[in-house]
Amino acid sequence: MSQELNIPCGTESVTALLDEAENPLAFLVLAHGAGAGKDHDFMAGYARAVAEKGISVLRFNFPYMDAGKKFPDRAPVAINVWKQIREWVGANLSGELPVFAAGKSFGGRMASMAVADGMDTQALIFLGYPLHAPKKEDKLRDEHLYPLQVPMLFLEGTRDPFANQELMTRVVSNLNPASEVVWFEGGDHSFKVARSGRTVSEDGAGLAEATAAFILRQLSKD
């Protein structure tokens, strides 16, 4: 059962859900995408499946989502929230566990920008990185990624209009050597595969194995 939390953030707080693993090996902080918050079935399916693999997961809402607003917080706000959540997790939840950062689309991009701005994490995990807007492949959101030295895992659907496969492969190949991309055949931006028969929760859970394998590889290097 997910534990509900309120995490101090500036002068206010944001809501979060904690899925604790039994005898956890690591701790994963997870941010949602632009259009749906921490309670979405995709997020729940992913978080619970990762926790079952021995990695505790905290998924949190950005302030705009808690406020019921339609449009995401501006990048400086979202980056600052990420940094405050990460600091709070280190002080209150993770103990001696190594902490990883993950995010669906917008949430992952903001995590990477927070790391570029000094946030500490063992590695970054992207659940559908929004490399470009649909049909705007000439404007890539990649510049801040190249200087990053933390390992990065890009989980991407082959039919994602936000991530041209050729462009994404090229970008990842030019990042630090500990970065990699895993493709999910037929998946769209939410990893939905046409006529798969899977629920949204199962779409999220389907990313847990690749996530856990990546995290375990990073831990084995320490």
Secondary structure, DSSP 4 states (H G I P E B T S, - for coil): -PEEEEEEETTEEEEEEEEPPSS-SEEEEEE--SSS-TTSHHHHHHHHHHHTTTEEEEEE--HHHHTT-SSPPPHHHHHHHHHHHHHHHHHHT-TTS-EEEEEETHHHHHHHHHHHTT---S-EEEES---S-TT-TTS-S-GGGTT--S-EEEEEETT-TTS-HHHHHHHHHTS-TT-EEEEETTB-TT--BTT----HHHHHHTTHHHHHHHHHHHHHH-
